Amino acid sequence: MKRVLLAVLIALSIFSSAFAEDWNFDKPIKIVCPWGEGGGADGTLRALAPILKGILGQEVEIVNITGSNGGNGALYAKEQPADGYTFLLGTQSLFIQEIVGELPFKLRDEFTPVARLVHAIDVIAASRRAMEERGYKNFSELRNFVKAHPFSISIGMLTRTGLDDMALKQAAEGLNFLEVAYPSGAGMNQAITNGQIDLMVTGVAEIEELIEGGEVVPLLVLSEKRMSRYPQVECSNELGINAFLGAARGIFAKKGTPEGAINALSNAIEQAVNTSEWNEFAKRGGYDERPGFAKFEDYQKEIDGEYKSFTEILKPAPAKKAAAPKVPAGKLATIGFVMVAILIFCLIRKVVIPPVAFILLPTIAALVAGFDPLVVNKFAASGISKMVSTVSLFVFSISFFSLMNDVGVFDPIVNALIKKAGTSIVLIFLATAAVGIIGHLDGSGATTFIITITAMLPMFKKLKMDNRALMLLVCVAIGVMNVCPWGGPTMRAATVLETDPNNLWHKLLPVQGVMLVITFVVAFLLSQVEKRRQKKLGLSADNGEIIEAPEAKAEDATKNIAGWKKLFNALLVIIVVVALMFTKFNPAYVFMLALAFALLVNISSLKEQNKKLKEYGVAAMAMVVTLFSAGIFTGVLSGTGMLNAMASAVVTVIPPDLGRYTHFIVACFAVPLIMCLGTDSFYFGLLPVVVGIASQFGVNPLDVACVLLVAENVGVMISPLSPAMYLGLGLLEIDVGEHIKYSLPWIWGVSILSIVACIVLGVTPL
């Protein structure tokens, strides 16, 4: 009897195995990636998908569901039917989420492994600029520096409860780094490139281009031996550091999935990883340094071992003094929004002067969030350091153009324009819009403000027109031209989508054309507002002519300028403008050189030169204080993670029933959002979240990026987080609160019209 039963069982086993092998996928397969586009996990799947398609004969769709450190994507996959057509990409980060109680279910109870794809090696990489400033050349020297200067070095990672954080706990045991979490790899890469952080924990593939470009330097590879591609870089094993973690990315199936589907996909993956295409990808991303593929049995054993070790490592430990607290994202977002609302209220109502608000409000907000004063000091210092280039540009540009104005360089231009346009305010406003559009061809907001304001301000002064209107027109022109592929926002959006900026621009060309027309319409409407203002103030006669008051002639060293000097000054201004627009010279250095030559040629007396510099310095000092104060504001908000938390929180208020319209809803509020979040957090924090939600409803990520891009761009230059804006305000001597109060309704209106243009022209369909 036993022999008969055994024979039956063997037969059933053989039959079931044969059945499993006969599984055929007859419709597209969906693999859920619980992290954003552009990261290592997403890149691994996008390399695998086309190979699997060729093997299985079916489309392999990658669905990015972001948020909750991977938890949202895992939960989404759990809620799908176990029919053999939906799978999940997982890494140790999801195991960690489960262990610390942040995953709303037990991963091992709901999913079974299919196959491991790659086993990456994590690296600790440094900003080259930071290395040069701090003086360390390798990880050993870095350790000594951190021991002598605790919490002076900032290090970025993806989430505080993920694999990067675990790797850092092992590699930096006994060292006090300042930890900064980012919601996406693209955002973290941008942060280290911009100098916002000193170090980062990441995989080789994610920063290969930055390493090749020389912006980032690998300091330590977390592996048993040195990597063949970086033989000069120390490994953790040789330094006696017990840190060998790296992302083991694998495919998981929901329990209950037909065994045939699991076996078929596992076999297809095994074929895929043996292709030349995959081997090339593995070599390019540094995945060839460790065995990558593992069948589900071996992968299951590895997972069981890692669960055990992670549980041991994650036992509660005593808190480190002055370490950045792990503040809940919801609390950070709430504090951030309240603080920004108070700031804008204070600026518009003129409760306090801008520097006071920029210094006190973020400091108080960070302390309320629970950050140690020493940590807040680090954030503030980082923000101040980033303002040095903007401040130097402002001081020397305003000094140079003030001197050129004093010696009458712009008088012929102003007189010619007035002669051509007469006293037509309409023509002057239209000309201002045109100059702003042309001036922003290089994509630099600072350059655009300098060129446009320098050209048009003398005429505005002569005809006593409202400087706020000039500022608004330049802001709108910058917003329209920022859509070009070399514009900062477009490049950021393209980075998040992992696409070429030209792809976005070509799609948006019809909308940009409409926005150019809207810019001139705004200029015309503003001219009508200015006419009414002039008449109300008695600055225009009944016949519409401008009443000009006699101007006093200055009695100083610049009143009598020889003819050859006038020619020299005109050529000098032209050279400066050309250098700003068409060369890679540092703008501040250009103005330093120009000012030095201008002083030598136009003012021979050392006493008079000093007098002029003091005069210009006094005029610039108020804006210098504001700029450095704004640096504290941006540094603290960025360092504490408030900006990223605010970005992630925005979409949570949208009802689920309106999910397919998430990108339109967010776009409608893009202007106030950019005022709160700043450009980096808008694109690297908010955009991936919106793309993830919209993709669940079949919305193309390119469509999402397009509508957010045009809606946000026009609002960049009324954001308190935009350094270039302060340059324009300083040149025009306008208070930031007054600028926001005057410009916000106009700019928000242009933003809404750009959304309508996207819909009507079919660029972003409803």
C-alpha positions in Angstrom: 0.0 0.0 0.0 2.8 2.4 0.9 4.5 1.7 -2.4 1.3 2.4 -4.3 0.9 5.7 -2.4 4.5 6.7 -3.0 4.1 5.9 -6.8 1.0 8.1 -6.9 2.8 11.0 -5.2 5.7 10.8 -7.6 3.4 10.7 -10.5 1.5 13.8 -9.3 4.8 15.5 -8.7 6.0 14.8 -12.2 2.7 15.8 -13.7 2.6 19.1 -11.8 6.2 19.9 -12.8 5.4 19.1 -16.4 2.3 21.3 -16.2 4.4 24.1 -14.6 6.9 24.0 -17.5 4.0 24.3 -20.0 2.9 27.8 -18.6 2.7 30.4 -21.4 2.2 34.1 -20.8 -0.6 35.2 -23.1 -0.8 38.9 -22.1 1.5 41.6 -20.9 3.4 41.2 -17.6 3.5 43.9 -15.0 6.5 44.3 -12.6 5.9 46.9 -9.9 8.9 49.0 -8.9 8.3 50.6 -5.5 10.8 53.4 -6.2 10.9 56.3 -8.6 12.2 56.5 -12.1 15.9 57.1 -12.6 17.1 55.1 -9.6 19.1 51.8 -9.5 16.0 49.6 -9.0 14.2 51.2 -11.9 17.3 51.1 -14.1 17.7 47.4 -13.4 14.1 46.6 -14.5 14.3 48.7 -17.6 17.4 46.8 -18.7 15.7 43.5 -18.0 12.3 44.3 -19.6 13.2 44.3 -23.3 15.2 41.1 -22.9 12.3 39.3 -21.2 10.0 40.6 -23.9 12.1 38.9 -26.5 12.2 35.6 -24.6 8.5 35.5 -23.5 6.9 37.2 -26.5 5.0 39.6 -24.2 5.3 43.2 -23.2 6.9 43.7 -19.8 5.5 46.9 -18.2 7.3 48.6 -15.4 5.0 50.4 -13.0 6.7 52.9 -10.6 4.7 53.3 -7.4 6.6 55.7 -5.1 6.2 56.7 -1.4 6.6 55.3 2.1 10.2 54.1 1.4 8.9 51.4 -1.0 5.9 50.5 1.1 3.3 52.0 -1.3 4.5 49.9 -4.2 4.7 46.7 -2.1 1.2 47.3 -0.9 0.0 48.0 -4.5 1.5 44.7 -5.6 -0.1 42.8 -2.7 -3.5 44.1 -3.7 -3.2 42.8 -7.3 -4.6 39.3 -8.2 -2.2 36.4 -7.9 -2.8 35.4 -11.5 0.8 35.2 -12.6 0.9 38.5 -14.4 1.9 40.9 -11.7 5.2 40.7 -9.9 7.2 42.9 -7.5 10.8 44.1 -7.5 12.1 43.9 -4.0 15.4 44.6 -2.2 16.6 44.4 1.4 15.0 47.9 2.0 11.6 46.2 2.0 12.8 43.6 4.6 14.0 46.5 6.8 10.7 48.3 6.5 9.0 45.2 7.7 11.4 44.7 10.6 11.0 48.3 11.9 7.3 48.1 11.6 6.8 50.6 8.7 5.5 48.1 6.2 1.7 47.5 6.8 2.1 43.8 6.3 4.6 41.0 6.6 6.5 40.7 3.3 7.5 37.0 3.8 3.9 36.0 4.6 2.6 37.6 1.3 5.3 37.1 -1.2 7.7 34.4 -2.4 11.0 35.0 -4.3 11.2 34.2 -8.0 14.8 35.0 -8.7 17.6 37.4 -7.7 18.7 39.7 -10.6 21.8 41.5 -9.3 23.8 41.9 -6.1 25.2 45.4 -6.2 28.1 46.9 -4.2 27.3 50.1 -2.4 29.9 52.9 -2.3 30.4 55.9 -0.1 31.2 58.7 -2.6 32.2 62.3 -2.0 31.7 65.6 -3.7 35.1 66.5 -5.3 34.5 70.1 -4.2 33.9 69.0 -0.6 37.1 66.8 -0.6 39.2 69.8 -1.7 37.6 72.1 0.9 38.0 69.6 3.7 41.4 68.2 2.7 40.8 64.4 2.8 41.8 62.2 -0.1 40.4 58.8 1.0 38.1 57.2 3.5 40.8 56.7 6.1 41.6 60.4 6.1 37.8 61.1 6.1 37.4 59.0 9.3 40.1 61.0 11.0 38.5 64.3 9.9 35.0 63.3 11.2 36.4 62.2 14.5 38.0 65.6 14.9 35.0 67.5 13.6 31.8 65.5 14.5 28.6 66.4 12.6 30.5 68.6 10.2 30.2 66.2 7.2 26.7 65.6 5.7 25.9 62.4 4.0 22.9 61.7 1.7 20.9 58.4 1.5 17.6 57.2 0.2 15.3 57.1 3.2 16.4 56.8 6.9 15.1 53.3 7.2 16.4 51.7 4.1 19.4 49.8 2.8 21.5 52.9 2.5 20.9 53.7 6.2 21.8 50.2 7.2 25.0 50.3 5.1 25.9 53.6 6.8 25.3 52.2 10.3 27.8 49.5 9.5 30.4 51.5 7.7 30.3 54.6 9.9 30.1 52.9 13.3 31.5 55.3 15.9 31.5 58.3 13.4 29.1 61.2 13.7 27.9 62.1 10.2 25.0 64.5 9.5 22.4 62.3 7.7 20.1 63.7 5.1 17.4 61.6 3.5 16.2 62.0 -0.1 13.0 60.5 -1.8 14.8 59.8 -5.1 18.2 59.0 -6.4 17.9 61.8 -9.0 17.4 64.3 -6.2 20.3 63.0 -4.2 22.6 63.1 -7.2 21.6 66.7 -7.9 22.2 67.6 -4.2 25.8 66.3 -4.2 26.4 67.9 -7.6 25.2 71.3 -6.2 27.3 70.9 -3.1 24.3 70.5 -0.8 25.8 67.4 0.8 29.4 66.2 1.2 28.9 62.5 0.8 26.4 59.9 -0.4 25.7 56.2 0.1 24.6 54.6 -3.2 25.3 52.0 -5.8 27.9 52.4 -8.5 25.4 52.4 -11.4 23.5 55.3 -10.0 26.5 57.7 -10.0 28.7 56.3 -12.8 28.2 59.3 -15.0 29.0 61.7 -12.1 32.1 59.7 -11.4 33.2 59.8 -15.0 32.5 63.5 -15.1 34.8 64.1 -12.1 32.1 65.7 -10.0 31.9 62.8 -7.6 34.7 60.6 -6.2 34.3 57.0 -4.8 35.9 56.9 -1.3 35.0 53.4 0.0 33.4 50.3 -1.6 31.5 48.2 0.8 32.8 44.8 -0.3 35.2 42.0 0.5 37.8 43.2 -2.0 38.5 46.2 -4.1 36.5 46.6 -7.2 38.3 45.9 -10.5 36.9 49.2 -12.0 38.2 51.2 -9.0 41.4 49.5 -7.9 42.7 52.6 -6.2 39.6 52.9 -3.9 39.7 51.3 -0.4 37.3 48.5 0.4 35.6 48.0 3.8 37.2 44.6 4.4 40.8 45.9 4.2 40.0 48.7 6.7 38.5 46.2 9.2 35.0 47.5 8.6 32.2 44.9 8.8 30.1 46.5 6.0 29.4 44.5 2.8 25.8 45.5 2.0 24.7 46.2 -1.5 21.3 46.1 -3.1 20.2 42.5 -3.9 17.4 43.2 -6.3 15.1 40.4 -7.0 11.6 39.6 -8.4 8.9 38.4 -6.0 5.5 36.9 -6.7 2.4 37.2 -4.5 1.7 33.9 -2.7 -0.9 32.0 -4.5 0.6 32.8 -7.9 0.5 29.7 -10.1 3.8 27.7 -9.7 3.9 27.4 -13.5 4.1 31.2 -13.9 6.8 31.5 -11.2 8.9 28.7 -12.9 8.4 30.2 -16.3 9.5 33.7 -15.3 12.4 32.3 -13.3 13.6 30.3 -16.3 13.1 33.3 -18.6 15.2 35.5 -16.2 17.9 32.9 -16.1 18.1 33.0 -19.9 18.0 36.8 -19.9 21.0 37.2 -17.5 23.1 35.1 -19.8 22.5 37.3 -22.9 25.2 39.7 -24.1 22.8 42.6 -23.6 22.5 41.9 -19.9 26.2 41.2 -19.4 26.9 44.6 -21.0 24.4 46.2 -18.6 25.9 44.4 -15.6 29.4 45.5 -16.6 28.4 49.1 -17.1 26.6 49.3 -13.7 29.3 47.4 -11.7 27.0 44.4 -11.2 29.6 42.0 -12.5 31.7 42.2 -9.4 29.5 39.8 -7.4 27.3 36.8 -8.6 24.0 38.3 -9.6 21.4 35.7 -10.6 20.1 33.3 -8.0 17.3 30.8 -8.3 14.4 31.1 -5.9 15.7 28.4 -3.5 19.1 30.0 -3.1 17.5 33.5 -3.0 15.1 32.3 -0.2 18.1 31.1 1.9 19.9 34.4 1.5 16.7 36.3 2.5 16.3 34.3 5.6 19.9 35.0 6.6 19.5 38.7 6.0 16.3 38.9 8.0 18.2 37.5 10.9 21.2 39.8 10.7 19.0 42.9 10.1 16.9 42.1 13.1 20.0 42.0 15.2 21.4 45.3 13.8 18.2 47.1 14.2 17.9 46.6 17.9 17.2 49.9 19.6 20.5 51.8 20.3 21.2 54.8 22.5 20.6 58.1 20.6 23.7 60.0 19.5 24.1 63.5 20.8 23.4 66.2 18.3 22.4 63.7 15.6 19.7 64.8 13.2 16.4 63.3 14.6 14.3 60.9 12.6 11.3 63.3 12.4 8.1 61.8 10.9 7.6 63.2 7.4 4.1 64.3 8.2 5.3 66.4 11.1 8.1 68.0 9.0 5.7 68.8 6.2 3.2 70.4 8.6 5.9 72.5 10.3 7.3 73.5 6.8 4.0 74.6 5.4 3.1 76.6 8.5 6.4 78.3 8.5 6.3 79.2 4.8 2.7 80.6 5.2 3.9 82.7 8.1 6.9 83.9 6.0 4.8 84.9 3.0 2.3 86.7 5.3 5.2 88.6 7.0 6.7 89.6 3.7 3.4 90.7 2.0 2.1 92.6 5.1 5.6 93.9 6.0 5.4 92.7 9.6 9.2 92.4 9.7 11.9 93.1 7.2 12.9 90.1 5.0 16.3 89.3 6.6 14.6 88.9 10.0 12.0 86.6 8.7 14.5 84.5 6.7 16.8 84.1 9.7 14.3 83.5 12.6 11.4 81.5 11.0 13.4 78.5 9.6 15.6 78.4 12.8 12.5 78.3 15.0 10.9 75.7 12.7 13.9 73.4 12.8 14.1 73.6 16.6 10.4 72.9 16.9 10.9 69.8 14.7 13.5 68.6 17.2 16.8 69.3 15.5 19.8 70.1 17.7 21.1 73.7 17.4 24.5 72.4 16.3 22.8 70.5 13.4 20.7 73.6 12.5 24.0 75.6 12.5 25.4 73.1 9.9 22.3 73.6 7.7 22.5 77.3 7.9 26.2 77.4 7.2 25.6 75.2 4.1 22.9 77.6 2.8 25.1 80.7 3.5 28.0 79.2 1.6 25.8 78.6 -1.5 24.9 82.3 -1.6 28.4 83.5 -1.9 28.5 83.4 -5.7 25.1 85.1 -6.0 26.1 87.8 -3.6 29.4 88.5 -5.3 27.6 88.6 -8.7 25.1 91.1 -7.3 27.6 93.4 -5.6 29.9 93.7 -8.6 27.2 93.8 -11.3 25.3 96.6 -9.5 28.5 98.5 -8.9 29.6 98.2 -12.6 26.2 99.2 -14.1 25.8 102.0 -11.6 29.2 103.4 -12.7 28.2 102.9 -16.4 24.9 104.8 -15.7 26.8 107.6 -13.9 29.1 108.1 -16.9 26.1 108.2 -19.3 26.7 105.0 -21.3 23.0 104.2 -21.5 21.8 107.8 -22.3 22.1 107.3 -26.1 20.2 104.0 -26.0 17.4 105.5 -23.8 17.1 108.6 -25.9 17.0 106.6 -29.1 14.3 104.3 -27.7 12.3 107.2 -26.5 12.7 108.9 -29.8 11.5 105.8 -31.6 8.7 104.9 -29.2 7.9 108.5 -28.2 6.0 108.4 -25.0 4.2 105.2 -25.9 4.0 103.2 -22.8 2.6 100.3 -24.8 5.7 100.1 -27.1 8.1 100.3 -24.1 6.4 97.5 -22.3 6.3 95.3 -25.5 10.0 96.1 -26.0 10.7 95.1 -22.4 9.1 91.7 -22.9 11.1 91.2 -26.1 14.4 92.0 -24.4 13.5 89.7 -21.5 12.8 86.8 -23.9 16.0 87.3 -25.9 18.0 87.9 -22.7 17.0 84.5 -21.4 18.2 82.5 -24.4 21.2 81.4 -22.3 18.9 80.0 -19.6 20.5 82.0 -16.8 18.0 84.0 -14.6 20.7 86.1 -13.2 22.0 87.1 -16.6 18.5 87.9 -17.8 17.8 90.2 -14.9 21.1 92.0 -15.4 20.7 92.4 -19.2 17.0 93.3 -19.3 16.9 95.6 -16.2 20.1 97.4 -17.2 18.6 98.0 -20.7 15.1 99.1 -19.6 15.5 100.6 -16.2 16.8 104.0 -17.3 13.8 104.4 -19.6 11.4 103.4 -16.8 13.1 105.9 -14.5 13.0 108.7 -17.1 9.3 108.1 -17.7 8.6 107.5 -14.0 7.0 104.1 -14.7 6.4 101.4 -12.0 9.5 99.2 -11.5 7.3 96.4 -10.2 5.9 96.0 -13.7 9.4 95.7 -15.1 10.2 93.0 -12.6 7.0 91.1 -13.4 7.6 91.2 -17.2 11.2 89.8 -16.8 9.8 87.0 -14.5 7.2 86.0 -17.1 9.8 86.0 -19.9 12.1 83.8 -17.8 9.3 81.4 -17.1 8.4 81.1 -20.8 12.0 80.6 -21.9 12.8 78.2 -19.1 11.0 75.5 -21.1 14.0 75.4 -23.5 16.1 72.2 -23.0 19.0 74.1 -21.5 16.7 75.6 -18.9 17.2 74.4 -15.3 13.6 73.1 -14.7 13.5 71.2 -18.0 16.8 69.5 -17.3 15.6 68.6 -13.8 12.3 67.1 -15.1 14.2 65.2 -17.8 16.6 63.8 -15.1 13.6 62.5 -13.1 12.0 60.9 -16.2 15.4 59.6 -17.4 14.9 61.1 -20.8 16.6 63.7 -23.0 15.5 67.3 -22.3 14.9 67.8 -26.0 12.1 65.2 -25.9 10.2 67.4 -23.4 10.9 70.6 -25.3 9.8 69.2 -28.7 6.5 68.1 -27.1 6.1 71.5 -25.5 7.0 73.7 -28.5 3.4 74.5 -29.4 2.6 75.5 -25.8 5.8 77.6 -25.6 4.6 79.4 -28.7 1.3 80.2 -27.1 3.1 81.3 -23.9 5.2 83.7 -25.9 2.1 85.3 -27.2 0.7 85.5 -23.7 3.8 87.3 -22.6 3.2 90.1 -25.0 -0.5 90.2 -24.0 0.6 90.6 -20.4 3.0 93.4 -21.5 0.1 95.2 -23.2 -2.3 94.8 -20.3 0.4 96.0 -17.9 0.9 99.1 -20.1 -2.8 99.9 -19.7 -2.5 99.5 -15.9 0.6 101.8 -16.0 -1.3 104.5 -18.1 -4.0 104.6 -15.4 -1.5 104.8 -12.7 0.3 107.7 -14.4 -2.9 109.6 -14.9 -4.0 109.0 -11.3 -0.7 110.3 -10.0 -0.7 113.3 -12.3 2.4 112.1 -14.2 0.7 112.4 -17.6 -1.0 115.3 -19.2 -4.5 115.1 -20.7 -3.0 114.4 -24.1 -1.2 111.3 -22.8 2.3 112.8 -22.8 4.6 112.1 -19.8 5.4 115.1 -17.6 9.1 115.1 -17.0 10.7 116.9 -14.1 14.1 118.5 -14.7 16.9 116.3 -13.6 19.8 117.6 -11.5 23.2 117.0 -13.0 25.7 115.2 -10.7 28.7 117.2 -9.7 31.4 114.5 -9.3 34.3 112.9 -11.0 32.1 111.2 -13.7 30.4 114.3 -15.1 32.9 115.1 -17.9 33.8 112.0 -19.9 36.0 112.3 -23.0 34.8 110.9 -26.3 37.3 108.0 -26.4 36.2 107.0 -22.9 32.5 106.9 -24.0 33.5 104.5 -26.8 35.5 102.4 -24.4 32.6 102.2 -21.9 30.2 101.2 -24.7 32.5 98.5 -25.9 33.1 97.3 -22.3 29.3 96.9 -21.8 29.0 94.9 -25.0 31.9 92.7 -24.1 30.3 92.0 -20.7 27.0 91.1 -22.2 28.6 88.8 -24.8 30.8 87.1 -22.1 27.7 86.5 -20.0 25.6 85.0 -22.8 28.2 83.1 -24.9 31.1 82.1 -22.7 31.7 79.9 -19.7 33.4 82.7 -17.7 32.1 83.0 -14.1 29.6 86.0 -14.2 30.9 87.5 -11.0 34.5 87.4 -12.3 33.4 89.1 -15.5 31.9 91.9 -13.5 34.9 92.2 -11.3 37.2 92.6 -14.3 34.8 95.0 -15.9 34.5 97.1 -12.8 38.3 97.2 -12.3 38.8 98.5 -15.9 35.9 100.9 -15.7 37.3 102.5 -12.5 40.8 102.9 -13.9 39.6 104.4 -17.2 36.8 106.7 -15.9 38.1 107.9 -12.5 41.8 108.7 -12.1 41.7 109.8 -8.5 42.1 107.1 -5.9 40.0 109.1 -3.5 37.2 109.4 -6.0 37.4 105.7 -6.7 37.0 104.9 -3.0 34.1 107.3 -2.8 32.3 105.6 -5.6 32.8 102.1 -4.2 31.5 103.2 -0.8 28.5 104.8 -2.5 27.7 101.7 -4.4 28.4 99.5 -1.4 25.9 101.3 0.7 23.3 101.0 -1.9 23.9 97.2 -2.2 24.3 96.3 1.5 20.5 95.8 2.2 20.2 93.3 -0.6 23.5 91.5 0.5 22.0 91.0 4.0 18.8 89.7 2.4 20.6 87.3 0.1 22.7 85.7 2.9 19.5 85.5 5.1 17.7 83.8 2.2 20.6 81.3 2.2 19.8 80.4 5.8 16.2 79.9 4.9 16.9 77.6 2.0 19.7 75.8 3.8 17.7 74.9 6.8 14.6 73.9 4.9 16.6 71.7 2.6 18.8 70.2 5.3 16.0 69.3 7.7 14.2 67.5 4.9 11.2 69.8 5.2 11.1 70.6 1.5 11.1 66.9 0.5 8.5 66.1 3.2 6.3 69.0 1.9 6.6 67.8 -1.6 5.5 64.2 -0.7 2.6 65.5 1.4 1.1 67.6 -1.4 -0.5 64.7 -3.3 -2.0 63.1 -0.1 -4.8 65.7 0.0 -6.1 64.7 -3.5 -9.1 62.4 -3.2 -8.5 58.9 -4.7 -11.4 59.3 -7.1 -9.5 62.2 -8.8 -6.3 60.2 -9.0 -6.2 60.2 -12.8 -6.3 64.0 -12.7 -3.5 64.4 -10.0 -1.1 66.1 -12.4 -3.7 68.7 -13.5 -4.7 69.4 -9.9 -1.1 69.8 -8.8 -0.3 71.9 -11.9 -3.2 74.3 -11.0 -1.4 75.0 -7.7 2.1 74.9 -9.1 2.8 78.6 -8.5 2.1 78.6 -4.7 3.8 75.2 -4.5 7.0 76.5 -6.1 7.0 79.4 -3.7 6.9 76.8 -0.8 9.1 74.1 -2.2 11.8 75.6 -4.5 12.8 74.1 -7.8 14.8 71.1 -6.6 12.1 69.8 -4.3 9.4 70.4 -6.8 11.1 68.3 -9.4 13.1 65.7 -7.4 10.5 65.4 -4.6 7.0 66.2 -5.9 7.3 65.2 -9.6 8.2 61.5 -9.0 5.3 61.2 -6.6 2.8 62.7 -9.0 4.2 60.5 -11.9 3.9 57.4 -9.7 0.2 58.1 -8.8 -0.8 59.1 -12.4 0.9 56.1 -13.9 -1.5 53.9 -11.9 -4.3 55.3 -14.1 -2.4 54.9 -17.3 -1.1 58.5 -17.6 2.2 58.8 -19.6 5.0 60.2 -17.3 6.0 62.6 -20.1 2.5 64.1 -20.1 2.7 64.6 -16.3 6.1 66.3 -16.6 4.9 68.6 -19.5 1.9 70.1 -17.7 3.8 70.6 -14.4 6.8 72.1 -16.2 4.8 74.8 -18.0 2.6 75.6 -15.0 5.6 75.8 -12.6 8.1 77.7 -14.7 6.4 81.1 -14.6 6.3 81.0 -10.8 10.0 80.4 -10.3 10.9 84.0 -9.9 8.4 84.8 -7.2 9.7 82.0 -4.9 11.6 83.2 -1.8 13.8 80.1 -2.5 15.1 81.6 -5.8 18.5 83.4 -5.5 18.3 85.0 -8.9 15.0 86.8 -8.0 16.9 88.8 -5.3 19.3 90.0 -7.9 16.5 91.5 -9.9 14.9 93.0 -6.8 18.2 94.5 -5.8 18.7 96.1 -9.2 15.2 97.6 -9.0 15.2 98.4 -5.3 12.0 96.5 -4.7 11.0 94.8 -1.5 10.4 91.0 -1.9 7.0 91.2 -0.3 5.9 94.0 -2.5 7.0 91.9 -5.6 5.0 88.9 -4.5 1.9 90.9 -3.7 2.1 92.7 -7.1 3.1 89.8 -9.3 1.4 86.7 -7.9 -2.1 87.3 -9.5 -0.5 87.9 -12.9 1.9 85.0 -12.7 -0.7 82.5 -11.4 -3.0 83.6 -14.2 -0.3 82.9 -16.8 0.3 79.5 -15.2 -3.4 78.5 -15.5 -3.5 79.7 -19.1 -0.4 77.5 -19.9 -2.3 74.4 -18.5 -5.3 75.3 -20.7 -2.9 75.5 -23.7 -1.5 72.0 -22.9 -5.0 70.6 -22.9 -6.4 72.4 -26.0 -3.3 71.7 -28.1 -3.3 68.0 -27.0 0.1 68.1 -25.4 -1.3 66.7 -22.2 -4.7 65.2 -22.8 -7.4 65.0 -20.2 
